[in-house]
Amino acid sequence: MAYIKFKDSEMIKASVLPMHPNVVRITTDTEPVLTGFRLFLDPDGKYPLDNGEYESYTTLYRQGDGWYELSNDGTVYQEVAPVQPAELTEEQKQIADIRSQISSLKAQITATDYQVIKSYEYSLVGLDSDYDIEALHHSRQDLRDQINELEAQLAELVG
């Protein structure tokens, strides 16, 4: 907490927080004052906390419940409406769906990589694998075949 002395007004107790280089937030119970201000450590104004750098903060940037923000460059806060995504064409939807399917199939292959690695490691030291490596191979190859088919469809669509 600090004390603020606006030009031509009484000292008030408030919190001042720089929001970015040209905006400060003042938290206090009083209404906004737009005359610039000085900061002090004490209510009598004997111990300044600044060198007058807040005297140019004279524009109400925005206001909330129990706080307001002032700018020193004349800017004011403007709400930005959210950007609505453009409607996709049927072809774009089809391309996105195929890419999603490919990604899912690749994730399924990745999920079984540890079984292949473990089986290979066991074979190197002469141990039997816990997995049916032939069934695992066929399953993974089936996934690869599906990926190849989808990638061919995607190539036709994308051109």
RODO-2510 file (C-alpha; in nm, 4 decimals, decimal comma):
residues 159
     n   res          X          Y          Z
     1     m     0,0000     0,0000     0,0000
     2     a     0,1081     0,3530    -0,0743
     3     y    -0,0400     0,6991    -0,0610
     4     i    -0,1403     0,8814    -0,3766
     5     k    -0,1646     1,2537    -0,4167
     6     f    -0,3532     1,3549    -0,7279
     7     k    -0,3092     1,7106    -0,8496
     8     d    -0,5498     1,9401    -0,6624
     9     s    -0,6864     1,6662    -0,4337
    10     e    -0,6300     1,5063    -0,0969
    11     m    -0,3934     1,2198    -0,0255
    12     i    -0,5602     0,8772    -0,0510
    13     k    -0,4444     0,5283     0,0460
    14     a    -0,4245     0,2954    -0,2528
    15     s    -0,2295     0,0248    -0,4252
    16     v    -0,0582     0,1032    -0,7568
    17     l     0,0503    -0,1732    -0,9911
    18     p     0,2098    -0,1178    -1,3338
    19     m     0,0186    -0,3325    -1,5850
    20     h     0,2442    -0,2577    -1,8825
    21     p     0,4687     0,0333    -1,9806
    22     n     0,1829     0,2806    -2,0334
    23     v    -0,0870     0,1596    -1,7913
    24     v    -0,1082     0,1436    -1,4112
    25     r    -0,3829    -0,0101    -1,1987
    26     i    -0,4981     0,1799    -0,8919
    27     t    -0,6887    -0,0195    -0,6307
    28     t    -0,8871     0,2052    -0,3995
    29     d    -1,2410     0,2871    -0,2823
    30     t    -1,2448     0,6309    -0,4469
    31     e    -1,3695     0,7327    -0,7888
    32     p    -1,1118     0,7747    -1,0658
    33     v    -0,9196     1,0994    -1,0718
    34     l    -0,7702     1,1958    -1,4079
    35     t    -0,5144     1,4603    -1,3167
    36     g    -0,1972     1,2544    -1,2800
    37     f    -0,0508     1,1665    -0,9403
    38     r     0,2513     1,1206    -0,7197
    39     l     0,3224     0,8274    -0,4874
    40     f     0,4263     0,8639    -0,1252
    41     l     0,5249     0,6287     0,1518
    42     d     0,3474     0,8330     0,4180
    43     p     0,0090     1,0095     0,4432
    44     d     0,1773     1,3482     0,4985
    45     g     0,3620     1,3402     0,1664
    46     k     0,7084     1,3706     0,3179
    47     y     0,8553     1,0545     0,1610
    48     p     0,7966     1,0315    -0,2164
    49     l     0,8178     0,6940    -0,3882
    50     d     0,8524     0,8343    -0,7376
    51     n     1,0112     1,1221    -0,9251
    52     g     0,6903     1,2433    -1,0840
    53     e     0,6716     0,9643    -1,3388
    54     y     0,2964     0,9193    -1,2799
    55     e     0,1952     1,2809    -1,3452
    56     s     0,1172     1,2008    -1,7088
    57     y    -0,1298     0,9201    -1,6246
    58     t    -0,4458     1,1163    -1,7005
    59     t    -0,6557     0,8899    -1,9237
    60     l    -0,9042     0,6366    -1,7848
    61     y    -0,7940     0,3154    -1,9568
    62     r    -1,0607     0,0900    -1,7987
    63     q    -1,2416     0,0422    -1,4691
    64     g    -1,3522    -0,2514    -1,2552
    65     d    -1,4933    -0,3196    -0,9107
    66     g    -1,2630    -0,1444    -0,6618
    67     w    -0,9975    -0,0569    -0,9179
    68     y    -0,9304     0,1472    -1,2275
    69     e    -0,6469     0,1788    -1,4731
    70     l    -0,4912     0,4948    -1,6085
    71     s    -0,2784     0,5334    -1,9210
    72     n    -0,0142     0,7917    -1,9928
    73     d    -0,0446     0,7822    -2,3724
    74     g    -0,4172     0,8436    -2,4247
    75     t    -0,5044     0,4810    -2,4982
    76     v    -0,8209     0,3205    -2,3641
    77     y    -0,9083    -0,0473    -2,3316
    78     q    -1,1080    -0,1968    -2,6163
    79     e    -1,2784    -0,5338    -2,6029
    80     v    -1,1793    -0,7568    -2,8907
    81     a    -1,4524    -0,9806    -3,0214
    82     p    -1,3454    -1,3433    -3,0541
    83     v    -1,2715    -1,4495    -3,4084
    84     q    -1,5188    -1,7028    -3,5375
    85     p    -1,3569    -1,9842    -3,7344
    86     a    -1,4493    -2,0000    -4,1001
    87     e    -1,6884    -2,2739    -4,2043
    88     l    -1,4967    -2,5647    -4,3553
    89     t    -1,5836    -2,7001    -4,6976
    90     e    -1,6743    -3,0669    -4,7342
    91     e    -1,3324    -3,1343    -4,8868
    92     q    -1,1560    -2,9630    -4,5941
    93     k    -1,3629    -3,1668    -4,3485
    94     q    -1,2724    -3,4861    -4,5346
    95     i    -0,9016    -3,3955    -4,5321
    96     a    -0,9140    -3,3206    -4,1578
    97     d    -1,0939    -3,6507    -4,0912
    98     i    -0,8368    -3,8528    -4,2866
    99     r    -0,5483    -3,6794    -4,1076
   100     s    -0,7130    -3,7544    -3,7751
   101     q    -0,7537    -4,1232    -3,8664
   102     i    -0,3877    -4,1447    -3,9744
   103     s    -0,2769    -3,9874    -3,6485
   104     s    -0,4867    -4,2323    -3,4475
   105     l    -0,3487    -4,5346    -3,6343
   106     k     0,0103    -4,4148    -3,5866
   107     a    -0,0571    -4,3760    -3,2141
   108     q    -0,1793    -4,7367    -3,2035
   109     i     0,1460    -4,8552    -3,3614
   110     t     0,3511    -4,6439    -3,1201
   111     a     0,1596    -4,7936    -2,8279
   112     t     0,2942    -5,1413    -2,9154
   113     d     0,6559    -5,0384    -2,9817
   114     y     0,7594    -5,1466    -2,6320
   115     q     0,6369    -5,5032    -2,7047
   116     v     0,8555    -5,5257    -3,0159
   117     i     1,1567    -5,3859    -2,8304
   118     k     1,1091    -5,6193    -2,5352
   119     s     1,0671    -5,9211    -2,7648
   120     y     1,3815    -5,8299    -2,9575
   121     e     1,5776    -5,7838    -2,6359
   122     y     1,4621    -6,1244    -2,5085
   123     s     1,5629    -6,2886    -2,8382
   124     l     1,9115    -6,1355    -2,8148
   125     v     1,9726    -6,3030    -2,4800
   126     g     1,8069    -6,6286    -2,5802
   127     l     1,4832    -6,5924    -2,3811
   128     d     1,1269    -6,6527    -2,4951
   129     s     0,9079    -6,3456    -2,5372
   130     d     0,5913    -6,2889    -2,3384
   131     y     0,4189    -6,1764    -2,6591
   132     d     0,2972    -6,3601    -2,9674
   133     i     0,5356    -6,1777    -3,1982
   134     e     0,3717    -6,3109    -3,5149
   135     a     0,0271    -6,1840    -3,4112
   136     l     0,1850    -5,8555    -3,3035
   137     h     0,3556    -5,8202    -3,6421
   138     h     0,0310    -5,8887    -3,8330
   139     s    -0,1583    -5,6410    -3,6184
   140     r     0,1008    -5,3698    -3,6724
   141     q     0,1234    -5,4423    -4,0448
   142     d    -0,2557    -5,4157    -4,0735
   143     l    -0,2323    -5,0701    -3,9137
   144     r     0,0465    -4,9716    -4,1566
   145     d    -0,1631    -5,0895    -4,4528
   146     q    -0,4560    -4,8761    -4,3334
   147     i    -0,2254    -4,5761    -4,2969
   148     n    -0,0878    -4,6257    -4,6483
   149     e    -0,4413    -4,6449    -4,7901
   150     l    -0,5474    -4,3271    -4,6086
   151     e    -0,2313    -4,1440    -4,7158
   152     a    -0,3082    -4,2335    -5,0785
   153     q    -0,6624    -4,0928    -5,0373
   154     l    -0,5169    -3,7804    -4,8799
   155     a    -0,2710    -3,7346    -5,1685
   156     e    -0,5620    -3,7495    -5,4164
   157     l    -0,7576    -3,4861    -5,2209
   158     v    -0,4686    -3,2495    -5,1598
   159     g    -0,3272    -3,2932    -5,5079
***
